[in-house]
Amino acid sequence: MEPQPLPGETSQDWKSIAQDYLDRGDGFQAHMAASEGTHQHPGDAEAWFLRAQASVELDHGNDALFEVTEALRLDSTDPRFHCVLGDIHCGARDWVRARRAYEQAQALDPGSPLYAIGIANTYADNLELALPIYEEAVRKHPDNAFFREHLAAALADSITDQWSEFADDSRSITNEAQLDFSREMLARIAELDLRGEEFTEVRAHIAEIRRVVDRAAQVKWYGSDHMAAYLITVAVCVVTFLVAIGTGEGGLGVLAFLGIAGTVTGYVLRHRMPEWKWTRRSVSQSVRRSGRQPEGA
């Protein structure tokens, strides 16, 4: 039953006004309207909930926590209230409390996949647990852009999470297992429909990952700090070969030829390779976390 205005109060529907401002993305005005609603009707759980949502929009975490806690004190049976509590704890990276709140919301409304997505979001450091939840939500609701966006972002994060991590917190591909895994995940992402404007940010993130993967696979030549030594060795072998041919020293000529072939082969093997292999050679001393490794390594 809607609370009735007390004598002297206006009958203005502040909750509807607050919701309208929230729908327009105006958190400040929404909070002002919802605050007026709670002042007039302090026992109205919905008004406190709208205040909490507005505070979340304004990034006022402490205010939002108080407001949604008050909403839950007045009505602990509304799953939306628990969900916003989870959002607040997620913003503070308090994953345990956030997961507990989302699980409570899910228990109150088991049919909504939204709360399962919230639970998955709390596994920020364990994508193996999060990914099946995102995939199940997309499987059941393939037209839901919000769910597809979360799945795409999680798949993208799973790619970089398997790369080698360096002392400066950067990451890169340093072996073929990481390259193959990256291609596999990118193929899974390609199966999602990410054409809408709402996917702009995640598409940019995926495009950058794809550039890194393509670059890591590219075979090219790399310079050497010992080029003079290579050239001198080849020159000596060539001269020796020519002298041996001129003097009839066949054995020496064969050795000289093998020296030329070996030097050229050694240079090619050491300086023409995929970028991931060159990266591994160049930064092996600064790897802080090795990431995915080939089987048996």
N, C-alpha and C positions, 0 to 999 in steps of 0.2 A: 504494500500500500504506500503510495507516494506521500511523503511528509507534507502537511499543510502549512502554509505560511502563518506565522504568528501575527497578532495585531501590529500594524505599523510596517510590516514587511511588504515588499513588492512581490508579485507573483511571477516575476521574470524567470524564465526557464534557463537558469545559468548553466545547467548541465548541457543542454542542447547547444547553447552558445559556445561553451568550451569545446564540445566535440566538433563543432563547425570550424573553429580556429585550428584545432588539431588536424583536421582533414586538409586544411589549407597550409599546414606546416608552420603556423605562427604560434610557437610555444609560449612566447611572452604573454600574448593576449589570452591564450587558452588558460594559462596559469592564473591570470587575473580573474577570469570568469569563473573558473573552478573554485578559486579561493573564496569568491563571493558566495558560491553555492555552499561551501562547507561552513562559512560564517553564519549563514542563515539556517542551515540544517546540519549541525555537527554530527548527527547520527546517520547521515546519508553515506553509505559505503561507496556508492557509485561516484559521488562527487569527490571523495578522497582519492578514488582510483584515477579519475580524470586529472586531478592535481598532480598525482604521481607521474602520469604519462607526460604531462607538460614539463615537469621537472626533468624527466629523462631527456626530452627534446632539448632542454636548455643546458643539459650536462651538469645538472645540480644533483649529484648522486646522493648526498646526505639528506637533502630535502625529500627527494623521491623515496628514499628508504623509510623515512618517518611516515610519509603520506600513505604509501602502500601498506605499511604495517598497520596503520590506523584502519585502512579499508578492510584488511584481513581480520582485525580485532572485531569489527562490526559484522563481517560476513566471511567466514573461512571456507565457504562452499563454492565460491566462484573461481573457476580455473584461471580466468584471465588475471585475477589479482596475483595468484601464485606465479603466473608466467612473467608478469612485469617485475615481480620480486627477483625472479631468475635473471631477467635482463639487467637489473641493477647490479646483482652480484657478478654477472659476466663482465659488466663494465669495469668492475673493480678487480677482475681476474681472480675472484674467489670461486674457483670452479666447483668445489665441494658443495658449498651452500647453494650455488646456482643450480647444480644438478638436482639437489634435494627439492628445490622449489619447482623445477620443471617436472620432476617425477610426481610431485603432489598434484600438479595441474593435469598431468596425463592420467593419474588415477581417478580424478574427478570427471575427466572427459576422454575416455580411451579411444574414441573414434576420431579424434583430431590429430593429424600428423604434425601439426605445428609444434606441439610440445615435444614430440620425438626429435624434431630438428633442434629445438633448444637443448635437449640432452646431448645430442651429437656435438653441438657447439662447445660444450664444456670439456670435450676431449681434445682440446687444442694441442696437447702434447702427445696424443695417441691416436693418430689418424686411422690405424688399423681397426679401432673400435668405432670411430666416427663414420667411416666410409660406408659400411653396410647399412647404417641408419639412413644416411642421405640417399643411397641407392634404392632402398625400400620405399622411401617417400616418393621418389621420382617414378618408380615402377607403378605405384598405386595412383599417382596423380601426375601423369606425364605432361599435362598442359599447364601445370603450375610453374610460372617463371621463377618465383622465389625459391622453390625447391631445386630447380635446375641450376640456378645461380650458385646455391650453396654446394651442390654436388660438383660443379665445375671448379669452384674455388678450392674445394677439398682435394680433388684430383690433382690440380695444379700444385698445391702445397705438398702433396705426397711425392711429386716429382723432385722438387728442390730439396725436400727433406732427405732424399736418398743420395744427394750429391755430397762430395767431400767439402768439409767446412774448414776454413783457414783461420789463422790467428786474428785477422782483422774482421771476422764475422762474415766475410764473403763466402760464396759457394761456387763450385764449378764441377764439371764432369772430368773424372780422372781415370776411368776405366770403361771397358766395353759393357760391363753389366749395368752400369749406371746409364749408359747411352741407350741400351736396349730397353731398359725399364722406362726411361723417359719417352721413347717412341711408343711403347705400349700404352702408357697413360694418355698421351696426346691423341692416340687413335680412339680411346674411349671418350675423351672429351669431344672429339669431332662428331661423335654420334648424337650429341646433344644439340638442340636447336638454340643457338645463342645469338640470334639475329637482331633482337629488339634493342632499343636504346637502353633499357635497364641492364643490359649485359656489357655496356661500354667498358666499364672498369675491369671486369674479369676478362674480357676479350683482350684488352691491352696487356694484362698480366700474362695471359697465355701466349700472346704473340711474342712477348719478350723471351719467354721460356723456349718457344719454338726456334727463335733466332739463336739462342745459346746452343740448343741441341744440333741445329744444322751446322753451326760453326764448329762445334766439337767434332762432328763427323767429317768435316772437310779435310782432304789430304792436300798438303802444300809443302813447299820448301821452307826450311828455317836456316838462318845464317849460322856461321860458326866463328868462334873466337880463335880457331886454329887453322884458318884457311891457308895461311902462308905455309904451314907445315904440310898440309895436304898437297899443295901445289909443288913444293920442293920435292916431296916424296915421289910424286908422279913424274916430275922432270928427271929426277935421278934414274928412275926405273926406265923411262923412255930412252935416255942417253945410253944406259947400260944395254938395253935391248938392241939399239942400233949398232953399238960397238960389237956386241956379241954376234950379230948377224954378219957384220963386215969381216970379222976375224974367224968366223966359222965355229964359234963356241956355242953349239946348240943348247947345251945344258944351262949355261948362263943366260942365254936368251929366254929359255922357258921360265927360269926363275924371275927374270925381269918382267916378263909378260904377266906372270902370276902376281907379281908385286903391284903392277898397274891395275889389274882386275880387282885385286883385294882392296886396294886403296879406294878405288871408285865405288866398289860395292859397300865398303864400310861407310863412306861418306853418305851414300844414298840411304842406307839403313839408319844412320844416326840423324839425318837432317831432312828426310822426306817422310812424313807420317801424318796421321790424323791429329787434329789440334788437341784432343783429349790426352793423347800420349805425350805430346810435347808439354802440356800443362803439368801432367804428373811428374815428368822429369824436372821441370823448372821449379816447382813449388813443393816438392816432396818434404822439405824440411819444415814447412810452415803449416802442414795439415794438422788441424786440431782434432777433427773427427773424420774418420775415413769414409763414412757413408756405406752404401751398398758395395759389396765386393763379389767378384766372380766365385762361383761354387768351387769349394775346395781350396780357396785362397787363404 
